Amino acid sequence: LLYQESQKRGIKVDEAQIQKQFEAVKKHYPDEATFKRALERAHYTESGVRSQLKRAIAIDKFIEQELKSKMQISDKEVRDFYDSHSDLFRRPSQVRASHILVKLSANPTKEEKDRAMKKVKEIQEKIRNGADFAELAKKYSDGPSAKRGGDLGYFSKGQMVKPFEDAAFALDKGQVSDVVQTIFGYHLIKVTDKRPETSMPFEEVKDRLKNYLVDQKLKKMVQDYAENLKKKAKVERFLPNLP
């Protein structure tokens, strides 16, 4: 119905627009042959895809011209949403940590665990004797962050495996953990910075929030418009049958 309405309003779609969208679809496939096989499996043809794209572009243009252009979101609406949904605009607390990992295999033997524990304890002793954590990480860590001195950057809760997360968030800035075991092996963790939970300032999120509210309002407008078109179509089909 939206496409039919777009045609009634004389909305045109040129071939260049269709081709641009068609090329964007093809980019989802590694090569031409894979794209054609996908079309065959879906019982589609290239002309069928182009026809669907033409309809979609026409509908988008119609929505842009007839609905979105008439829609307004005031600064007050944006501010009111921000104030009433403050939980959505909170940055969770974060820590920045470095670690030294002594890896374990998926199913380590007792001997492997003992060797790994001996190694991590030796590293721990070096730290206690004043050795630089980052240099030890570069030299001994089995993790991919070793070349960065073990630095993992900032992370929030839920981003690391639980034992690692629990240990990191329990440390104060500058502290080094005792040995922590995870599915990856044995870790020594050093917290290098901590950020408390904060609220995102309104000015920082205002534009993104306004776009979100526009999208939500537009979806509702499109749904309502389509429903009205359906009702109108039913009435038009019914009227000719009246005596």
KANOR-V902948 format. One record per pair of residues at least 4 apart in sequence whose C-alpha atoms are under 8 Angstrom apart, sorted by the first residue. I is the first residue (numbers start at 1). J is the second residue. D is the distance in whole Angstrom. If there is no record, write none. Layout:
i:j:d
I:J:D
I:J:D
This chain:
i:j:d
1:5:6
1:226:7
1:229:7
1:230:7
2:6:6
2:59:6
2:62:8
2:226:7
3:7:6
3:55:6
3:56:8
3:58:7
3:59:5
4:8:6
5:9:6
6:10:6
6:11:6
6:58:6
6:59:6
6:61:8
6:62:5
7:11:6
7:12:8
7:58:8
11:58:6
11:61:7
11:62:7
12:58:7
13:17:7
13:18:7
13:54:7
13:57:7
13:58:6
14:18:7
15:19:6
16:20:6
17:21:6
17:57:8
18:22:6
18:50:6
18:53:6
18:54:6
18:57:8
19:23:6
19:50:8
20:24:6
21:25:6
21:53:7
22:26:6
22:49:8
22:50:7
22:53:7
23:27:6
24:28:7
25:29:8
26:32:8
26:35:7
29:34:6
29:35:6
30:34:7
30:35:8
31:35:6
32:36:6
33:37:6
34:38:6
35:39:6
36:40:6
37:41:6
38:42:6
39:43:6
39:44:5
39:45:6
39:46:8
40:44:6
40:45:7
44:48:6
44:49:7
45:49:6
46:50:6
47:51:6
48:52:6
49:53:6
50:54:6
51:55:6
52:56:6
53:57:6
54:58:6
55:59:6
56:60:6
57:61:6
58:62:6
59:63:6
60:64:6
61:65:6
62:66:6
62:67:8
63:67:5
63:68:6
63:222:7
64:68:5
64:69:6
65:69:6
66:70:7
67:71:6
67:218:7
67:221:7
67:222:8
68:218:7
71:214:8
71:218:8
72:214:8
73:77:6
73:78:7
73:210:7
73:213:7
73:214:7
74:78:7
75:79:6
76:80:6
77:81:6
78:82:6
78:206:7
78:209:7
78:210:6
78:213:8
79:83:6
79:202:8
79:206:8
80:84:6
81:85:6
82:86:6
82:89:8
82:202:7
85:89:7
86:90:7
86:199:8
89:199:6
89:200:5
90:197:7
90:198:6
90:199:4
90:200:6
91:197:5
91:198:5
91:199:6
91:200:7
92:156:6
92:157:8
92:196:7
92:197:5
92:198:7
93:156:6
93:157:8
93:194:8
93:195:5
93:196:4
93:197:4
93:198:7
94:154:6
94:155:5
94:156:5
94:157:7
94:194:6
94:195:5
94:196:7
94:197:8
95:154:5
95:155:6
95:156:7
95:168:7
95:169:7
95:191:7
95:192:8
95:193:6
95:194:4
95:195:6
96:151:8
96:152:7
96:153:5
96:154:4
96:155:6
96:191:6
96:192:6
96:193:5
96:194:6
97:151:6
97:152:6
97:153:6
97:154:7
97:168:7
97:189:7
97:190:5
97:191:4
97:192:5
97:193:7
98:134:8
98:149:7
98:150:5
98:151:4
98:152:6
98:153:8
98:189:6
98:190:5
98:191:6
98:192:7
99:137:7
99:141:8
99:150:5
99:151:7
99:152:8
99:187:6
99:188:5
99:189:4
99:190:6
100:136:8
100:137:5
100:140:7
100:141:5
100:142:7
100:143:7
100:146:7
100:150:6
100:187:5
100:188:5
100:189:7
101:137:8
101:140:8
101:141:5
101:142:5
101:143:6
101:184:8
101:185:7
101:186:6
101:187:5
101:188:7
102:116:6
102:119:8
102:120:6
102:140:8
102:141:6
102:142:6
102:143:8
102:185:6
102:186:5
102:187:6
103:116:7
103:142:6
103:143:8
103:184:6
103:185:4
103:186:6
104:108:6
104:112:7
104:113:7
104:116:7
104:183:8
104:184:6
104:185:5
104:186:8
105:184:8
105:185:8
106:183:8
106:184:8
108:112:6
108:113:6
109:113:6
110:114:6
111:115:6
112:116:6
113:117:6
114:118:6
115:119:6
116:120:6
116:186:7
117:121:6
117:186:7
118:122:6
119:123:6
120:124:6
120:179:7
120:186:7
120:187:8
120:188:8
121:125:6
121:179:8
122:126:6
123:127:6
123:136:7
124:128:6
124:188:7
125:129:6
126:130:7
126:131:6
127:131:5
127:132:7
127:133:6
131:135:8
131:136:7
132:136:6
133:137:6
133:149:7
133:190:8
134:138:6
134:148:8
134:149:4
134:150:6
134:151:8
135:139:6
135:149:6
136:140:6
136:141:7
136:149:8
137:141:5
137:146:5
137:147:8
137:149:5
137:150:5
138:146:5
138:147:5
138:148:7
138:149:5
138:150:7
139:146:8
140:146:8
141:146:5
141:150:7
142:146:7
143:150:8
145:149:7
145:150:5
145:151:6
145:152:7
146:150:5
146:151:8
155:159:6
155:160:8
157:165:7
158:162:8
158:165:8
159:165:8
160:164:6
160:165:6
161:165:6
161:182:7
162:166:6
163:167:6
163:180:7
163:181:7
163:182:6
164:168:6
164:180:7
164:181:8
164:182:7
165:169:6
166:170:6
167:171:7
167:177:7
167:180:7
167:189:8
168:177:8
168:189:7
168:190:8
168:191:7
171:175:6
171:176:7
171:177:7
171:191:7
172:191:7
172:194:8
173:191:5
173:192:5
173:193:5
173:194:6
174:190:6
174:191:5
174:192:5
174:193:8
175:190:6
175:191:6
175:192:8
176:188:7
176:189:5
176:190:4
176:191:7
177:188:6
177:189:5
177:190:6
178:188:6
178:189:8
179:186:6
179:187:6
179:188:5
180:186:6
180:187:5
180:188:6
180:189:8
181:185:6
181:186:5
181:187:6
182:186:7
182:187:8
200:204:7
200:205:7
201:205:7
202:206:6
203:207:8
205:209:6
206:210:6
207:211:6
208:212:6
209:213:6
210:214:6
211:215:6
212:216:6
213:217:6
214:218:6
215:219:6
216:220:6
217:221:6
218:222:6
219:223:6
220:224:6
221:225:6
222:226:6
223:227:6
224:228:6
225:229:6
226:230:6
227:231:6
228:232:6
229:233:6
230:234:6
231:235:6
232:236:6
233:237:6
234:238:6
235:239:6
236:240:7
237:241:8
238:242:7
